[in-house]
Amino acid sequence: MKILVINAGSSSLKYQLFEMEGEQVLCSGIVERIGLENGIITHKTFDAEGNASKTKLELPIPNHNVGLNEVVNLLTDAENGVIQNTDDIEAVGHRVVHGGEFFNKTMLITADVEEKIKECFQLAPLHNPANLQGVLDCTKIFSKAKQVAVFDTAFHQTMPAKSYRYAIPTELYEKNGIRVYGMHGTSHKYVSETTIKYLGLEGKDSKVITVHLGNGCSMAAVRNGECIDTSMGFSPLDGLMMGTRSGDIDPAVVFYLMDKLDMKSEEVYDLLNKKSGMLGVTGDSDMRDIEDRFNAGDEVAILALHMYTYRIKKYIGAYMAALNGADAIVFTAGVGENDHGVRLLAANELEHLGVVVDEAKNHKLRASDIEEIHAADSKVKVLVVPTNEELEIAQQTLEVIG
């Protein structure tokens, strides 16, 4: 069975095609600069051994529908295509950022599901409209395929009220849905389930802390495979310090910026989401460049990395308290999988909690599979588990359509 995974953004579209027997990736790619004259499509096909062939196209891509049709042309190309026609694809799994309180699991897309995704537009105005447009376009292009929605927020719907409620008037929750929703749920689910299986804890009491570090960052406390708390809140702005987002901040700062510095709400939103975090402190949002500056003794970069990792350390402590211990702390995503310096600073000096990192294992790591970076005497496992959100979406899609 062939399943296409779609992640539609406001001006981009990522995709990956799986042959689910053996979970082989047949092709993957990204359509960028949608809406502009100089759009770009980067497309890769893979043989049975995983060797890749790359194609890059530059052409006008006025909308998502045009972009998807160009992808279909690549998928069905006479020489390099991986399918005969669109009917070969039996299902399309869509990443949908926000499902609100409507969805706590993956859903076969119906007219009612589409309407509820629309109702969540106000909760994710930058993401949900594009996600829904991807659904509508794929419904037309892959007319015989079943369309499935995998929600980033669904994994966090197991949180108890004490975790997701804010201490504000109840009616704001009941009438307006203001609560903690969390993000990166697909990644946290994949990584926590992979860890539980790896440690042989399936069907047993398990406590896992997942640390997703990319340009966006979040953490989750997972008990017996279910999320009980997460760092992102009503929006992706909350929680950890990130590439361009501030993370946790006193709400009074917002009022100060507006009342004392005469900033408009749109300017504050832009400041906290796009001009803060590592970018705001260092002028740079790429962790590789910041690491180079850190190693060269740049005081600003040193401060920023300590700010970044100190906040991770605080959440580790908080989640170990919430879980009453932990079997494993798991690093994942671009920074979490590849930056040994960040992992060491975040998990170092936690011996009193039973966490001891082996610096040599951590430093030598080139994560392509699950790796253990804890010392022999560490009571808590410290792992690096590469995330695979696209595979998780494909697996959940297969599960839904049977």
C-alpha positions as CSV (number, residue, x, y, z in Angstrom):
1,M,0.0,0.0,0.0
2,K,1.3,3.4,-1.0
3,I,0.6,6.4,1.4
4,L,1.5,9.9,0.6
5,V,2.3,12.2,3.6
6,I,1.6,15.9,3.1
7,N,2.7,18.8,5.3
8,A,1.2,22.0,3.8
9,G,2.6,25.4,5.1
10,S,1.5,28.9,4.1
11,S,4.1,29.1,1.3
12,S,5.5,25.6,1.2
13,L,4.5,22.0,0.9
14,K,6.6,19.0,2.1
15,Y,5.8,15.5,1.0
16,Q,6.9,11.9,1.3
17,L,5.6,8.8,-0.3
18,F,5.8,5.5,1.5
19,E,5.4,1.9,0.4
20,M,4.0,0.7,3.7
21,E,5.1,-2.9,3.2
22,G,8.6,-2.6,4.6
23,E,7.9,1.1,5.3
24,Q,10.2,2.1,2.4
25,V,10.4,5.8,1.4
26,L,9.9,6.0,-2.4
27,C,10.4,9.7,-2.7
28,S,10.3,12.9,-0.7
29,G,10.5,16.6,-1.5
30,I,9.5,20.2,-0.8
31,V,7.7,22.8,-2.8
32,E,8.9,26.3,-1.7
33,R,8.0,29.9,-2.5
34,I,4.4,29.1,-3.3
35,G,2.7,32.3,-4.5
36,L,5.8,33.7,-6.1
37,E,7.0,33.6,-9.7
38,N,10.3,31.9,-8.8
39,G,9.0,28.8,-7.0
40,I,11.4,25.9,-6.2
41,I,10.7,22.2,-6.1
42,T,13.3,19.9,-4.7
43,H,12.5,16.2,-5.3
44,K,14.3,13.0,-4.3
45,T,13.7,9.4,-5.3
46,F,15.1,6.4,-3.4
47,D,16.0,2.9,-4.6
48,A,15.6,-0.2,-2.5
49,E,19.0,0.4,-0.8
50,G,18.1,4.0,0.1
51,N,20.3,5.6,-2.5
52,A,18.9,9.0,-3.6
53,S,18.5,10.7,-6.9
54,K,17.8,14.5,-6.8
55,T,15.8,16.7,-9.1
56,K,15.4,20.5,-8.7
57,L,13.0,22.7,-10.6
58,E,12.5,26.4,-10.6
59,L,9.2,27.6,-12.0
60,P,6.2,29.9,-11.1
61,I,4.0,28.2,-8.4
62,P,1.0,30.6,-7.9
63,N,-0.8,28.3,-5.4
64,H,-0.8,25.0,-3.6
65,N,-2.8,23.3,-6.3
66,V,-0.3,24.1,-9.0
67,G,2.5,22.9,-6.7
68,L,0.8,19.6,-6.0
69,N,0.2,19.0,-9.7
70,E,3.9,19.6,-10.4
71,V,4.6,17.0,-7.7
72,V,2.3,14.5,-9.4
73,N,4.2,15.1,-12.6
74,L,7.4,14.1,-10.8
75,L,5.8,11.1,-9.2
76,T,4.5,9.8,-12.5
77,D,7.4,10.8,-14.7
78,A,8.0,8.2,-17.4
79,E,11.7,7.8,-16.6
80,N,12.1,8.7,-12.9
81,G,8.6,8.3,-11.5
82,V,7.6,6.0,-8.7
83,I,3.9,5.5,-9.5
84,Q,1.9,4.9,-12.7
85,N,-0.8,7.4,-11.9
86,T,-2.6,9.0,-8.9
87,D,-4.8,6.0,-8.4
88,D,-1.7,4.1,-7.1
89,I,-1.9,6.2,-3.9
90,E,-4.5,4.7,-1.6
91,A,-4.3,7.2,1.2
92,V,-3.0,10.7,1.9
93,G,-2.0,11.5,5.5
94,H,-2.1,15.2,6.3
95,R,-0.3,17.0,9.1
96,V,-2.8,19.4,10.7
97,V,-1.3,21.6,13.4
98,H,-4.3,22.3,15.5
99,G,-7.3,20.1,16.4
100,G,-8.4,22.0,19.4
101,E,-10.4,19.9,21.9
102,F,-12.3,18.3,18.9
103,F,-9.7,15.6,18.2
104,N,-7.7,13.4,20.4
105,K,-6.7,10.9,17.7
106,T,-6.1,10.7,13.9
107,M,-9.3,11.0,11.8
108,L,-10.6,10.0,8.4
109,I,-11.4,13.4,6.9
110,T,-15.1,14.1,6.3
111,A,-17.0,17.3,5.7
112,D,-17.5,17.6,9.5
113,V,-13.8,17.2,10.2
114,E,-13.0,19.9,7.6
115,E,-15.4,22.2,9.4
116,K,-13.8,21.6,12.7
117,I,-10.4,22.3,11.3
118,K,-11.8,25.6,10.1
119,E,-13.1,26.3,13.6
120,C,-9.5,26.0,14.8
121,F,-8.3,28.7,12.4
122,Q,-8.3,31.2,15.2
123,L,-6.1,28.9,17.3
124,A,-3.5,28.4,14.5
125,P,-4.0,31.2,12.0
126,L,-0.7,30.6,10.2
127,H,-0.9,26.9,9.9
128,N,-4.5,25.5,9.9
129,P,-5.7,27.4,6.8
130,A,-2.7,26.0,4.8
131,N,-3.3,22.5,6.2
132,L,-6.9,22.6,5.1
133,Q,-6.0,23.9,1.7
134,G,-3.7,20.9,1.3
135,V,-6.6,18.6,2.2
136,L,-8.9,20.2,-0.4
137,D,-6.3,20.1,-3.1
138,C,-5.4,16.5,-2.5
139,T,-9.0,15.5,-2.4
140,K,-9.3,16.7,-6.0
141,I,-6.0,15.4,-7.3
142,F,-6.0,12.0,-5.5
143,S,-9.7,11.5,-5.9
144,K,-9.7,7.8,-5.1
145,A,-7.4,8.1,-2.1
146,K,-8.7,8.3,1.5
147,Q,-7.7,11.5,3.2
148,V,-6.6,11.3,6.8
149,A,-5.8,14.1,9.3
150,V,-3.0,13.7,11.9
151,F,-3.2,16.4,14.5
152,D,-0.1,17.9,16.2
153,T,-2.2,18.6,19.3
154,A,-3.9,15.2,19.6
155,F,-1.1,13.5,21.6
156,H,-1.4,16.1,24.3
157,Q,-5.2,15.7,24.7
158,T,-4.5,13.1,27.5
159,M,-3.2,15.8,29.8
160,P,-5.3,16.2,33.0
161,A,-7.1,19.5,33.6
162,K,-4.6,20.5,36.3
163,S,-2.0,20.5,33.5
164,Y,-3.9,22.2,30.7
165,R,-6.0,24.8,32.5
166,Y,-4.8,28.4,33.0
167,A,-5.6,30.2,36.2
168,I,-7.9,32.7,34.5
169,P,-11.8,33.0,34.6
170,T,-13.4,29.7,33.8
171,E,-15.6,31.2,31.1
172,L,-12.6,32.0,29.0
173,Y,-11.8,28.3,28.9
174,E,-15.4,27.1,28.4
175,K,-16.4,29.7,25.8
176,N,-13.2,30.6,24.1
177,G,-11.1,27.5,24.5
178,I,-8.1,29.2,26.2
179,R,-6.0,26.4,27.6
180,V,-2.8,24.5,27.0
181,Y,-2.8,22.6,23.8
182,G,0.8,21.8,23.1
183,M,2.5,21.2,19.7
184,H,5.0,18.7,18.1
185,G,2.7,15.9,19.3
186,T,3.4,13.7,16.3
187,S,7.1,13.8,17.2
188,H,6.6,13.4,20.9
189,K,4.4,10.4,20.2
190,Y,6.8,8.7,17.8
191,V,9.9,9.3,20.1
192,S,8.2,8.2,23.3
193,E,6.7,5.1,21.8
194,T,10.0,4.2,20.2
195,T,11.8,4.7,23.5
196,I,9.3,2.6,25.5
197,K,9.7,-0.3,22.9
198,Y,13.5,0.0,23.0
199,L,13.6,-0.2,26.8
200,G,11.2,-3.1,26.9
201,L,8.6,-1.2,28.9
202,E,5.6,-1.9,26.7
203,G,2.6,-2.8,29.0
204,K,4.6,-1.7,32.0
205,D,4.8,1.4,34.1
206,S,7.0,3.8,32.1
207,K,8.1,7.4,32.6
208,V,9.7,9.2,29.7
209,I,10.7,12.9,29.2
210,T,10.9,13.8,25.5
211,V,13.0,16.9,24.5
212,H,12.2,18.1,20.9
213,L,14.8,20.7,19.9
214,G,14.7,22.2,16.5
215,N,14.0,25.8,15.5
216,G,10.9,25.3,17.5
217,C,11.4,23.5,20.8
218,S,9.1,21.7,23.2
219,M,9.2,19.0,25.9
220,A,6.7,16.5,27.1
221,A,6.2,14.3,30.2
222,V,4.9,10.9,29.1
223,R,3.6,8.3,31.6
224,N,2.7,4.9,30.2
225,G,2.7,6.3,26.7
226,E,0.3,9.2,27.5
227,C,1.2,12.8,27.7
228,I,0.6,14.3,31.2
229,D,2.2,17.7,30.6
230,T,4.0,19.7,27.8
231,S,5.9,22.9,27.6
232,M,4.1,24.7,24.7
233,G,0.8,26.1,25.7
234,F,-2.1,27.9,24.0
235,S,0.3,28.6,21.1
236,P,3.8,27.5,20.0
237,L,5.3,30.6,21.7
238,D,5.2,29.2,25.2
239,G,7.8,27.1,27.0
240,L,11.5,26.7,26.0
241,M,13.7,29.3,24.5
242,M,13.7,28.7,20.7
243,G,15.4,29.8,17.5
244,T,13.3,33.0,17.1
245,R,10.6,32.6,19.8
246,S,11.0,33.9,23.4
247,G,9.4,31.0,25.2
248,D,8.2,31.6,28.8
249,I,7.9,35.3,29.5
250,D,6.1,37.4,32.1
251,P,2.8,38.6,30.5
252,A,3.4,42.0,32.0
253,V,6.3,42.4,29.4
254,V,3.6,42.5,26.7
255,F,1.7,45.3,28.4
256,Y,5.0,47.2,29.0
257,L,5.9,47.0,25.3
258,M,2.5,48.2,24.3
259,D,1.9,50.9,27.0
260,K,5.4,52.2,27.5
261,L,7.0,51.7,24.1
262,D,3.8,52.2,22.0
263,M,4.1,49.0,20.2
264,K,1.0,47.6,18.4
265,S,-0.2,44.1,19.2
266,E,1.0,42.9,15.7
267,E,4.5,44.3,16.5
268,V,4.6,42.5,19.8
269,Y,3.5,39.3,18.2
270,D,6.2,39.6,15.6
271,L,8.8,40.5,18.2
272,L,8.1,37.5,20.4
273,N,7.6,35.0,17.6
274,K,10.2,36.0,15.0
275,K,12.8,38.3,16.6
276,S,13.4,36.8,20.0
277,G,14.9,33.5,21.3
278,M,18.4,32.8,20.1
279,L,18.1,35.3,17.3
280,G,17.1,38.1,19.7
281,V,20.0,37.4,22.1
282,T,22.7,36.7,19.6
283,G,21.5,38.1,16.3
284,D,21.7,34.5,14.9
285,S,19.1,31.7,14.9
286,D,21.2,28.9,13.4
287,M,22.5,26.8,16.3
288,R,25.5,25.7,14.3
289,D,26.7,29.2,13.9
290,I,26.1,30.0,17.6
291,E,28.0,26.9,18.6
292,D,31.0,28.1,16.5
293,R,30.8,31.4,18.3
294,F,30.5,29.6,21.7
295,N,33.6,27.6,21.0
296,A,35.5,30.7,19.9
297,G,34.8,32.3,23.3
298,D,32.0,34.7,22.2
299,E,30.5,35.9,25.4
300,V,27.1,36.6,23.9
301,A,26.9,33.1,22.4
302,I,28.0,31.6,25.7
303,L,25.3,33.4,27.6
304,A,22.6,32.4,25.0
305,L,23.5,28.7,25.1
306,H,23.5,28.7,28.9
307,M,20.1,30.5,28.8
308,Y,18.8,27.9,26.3
309,T,20.0,24.8,28.1
310,Y,19.2,26.1,31.6
311,R,15.5,26.3,30.6
312,I,15.6,22.7,29.3
313,K,17.2,21.7,32.6
314,K,14.4,23.4,34.6
315,Y,11.8,21.5,32.6
316,I,13.6,18.2,33.1
317,G,13.5,18.9,36.9
318,A,9.8,19.9,36.8
319,Y,8.8,16.8,34.7
320,M,10.8,14.4,36.9
321,A,8.7,15.9,39.8
322,A,5.5,15.5,37.9
323,L,6.3,11.9,36.9
324,N,7.9,11.0,40.3
325,G,11.1,10.0,38.5
326,A,11.9,9.0,34.9
327,D,13.1,5.9,33.1
328,A,14.6,8.0,30.3
329,I,15.2,11.5,29.0
330,V,15.2,11.5,25.2
331,F,16.6,14.2,22.9
332,T,15.3,14.5,19.3
333,A,14.9,16.7,16.3
334,G,17.6,18.8,14.5
335,V,19.4,20.3,17.5
336,G,18.6,17.5,19.9
337,E,19.9,14.8,17.6
338,N,23.1,16.6,16.3
339,D,24.3,19.1,19.0
340,H,26.3,17.3,21.6
341,G,27.1,20.6,23.4
342,V,23.5,21.4,24.0
343,R,22.7,17.9,25.2
344,L,25.6,18.0,27.7
345,L,24.8,21.4,29.1
346,A,21.1,20.5,29.4
347,A,21.6,17.2,31.1
348,N,24.8,17.9,33.1
349,E,24.8,18.4,36.9
350,L,21.6,16.4,37.4
351,E,23.3,13.7,39.4
352,H,21.0,14.3,42.3
353,L,18.2,13.2,40.1
354,G,20.0,10.1,38.9
355,V,21.1,11.6,35.6
356,V,24.7,11.1,34.5
357,V,25.9,11.8,30.9
358,D,28.9,10.0,29.5
359,E,30.7,12.8,27.8
360,A,32.7,10.6,25.5
361,K,29.6,8.8,24.2
362,N,27.7,12.0,23.8
363,H,30.5,13.8,22.0
364,K,31.2,11.0,19.5
365,L,27.6,10.4,18.6
366,R,26.4,10.6,15.0
367,A,22.8,9.6,15.5
368,S,21.3,7.6,12.7
369,D,19.5,5.2,15.1
370,I,18.8,5.1,18.9
371,E,21.9,5.9,20.9
372,E,22.6,5.8,24.6
373,I,24.7,8.6,26.0
374,H,24.3,8.0,29.7
375,A,27.1,6.8,32.0
376,A,27.1,3.2,33.4
377,D,26.1,4.4,36.9
378,S,23.2,6.7,35.6
379,K,19.9,5.6,37.1
380,V,18.1,7.4,34.3
381,K,18.7,6.5,30.7
382,V,19.7,9.4,28.4
383,L,18.9,8.6,24.8
384,V,19.1,10.2,21.4
385,V,16.2,9.0,19.2
386,P,15.9,10.4,15.7
387,T,12.3,11.6,15.1
388,N,10.4,10.6,12.1
389,E,7.2,12.6,12.0
390,E,6.4,11.6,8.4
391,L,6.6,7.9,9.2
392,E,4.5,8.4,12.2
393,I,1.9,10.1,10.1
394,A,2.0,7.3,7.5
395,Q,1.6,4.7,10.3
396,Q,-1.3,6.4,11.9
397,T,-2.9,6.9,8.5
398,L,-2.6,3.2,7.8
399,E,-4.1,2.4,11.2
400,V,-7.1,4.6,10.5
401,I,-7.9,3.2,7.1
402,G,-7.3,-0.4,8.2
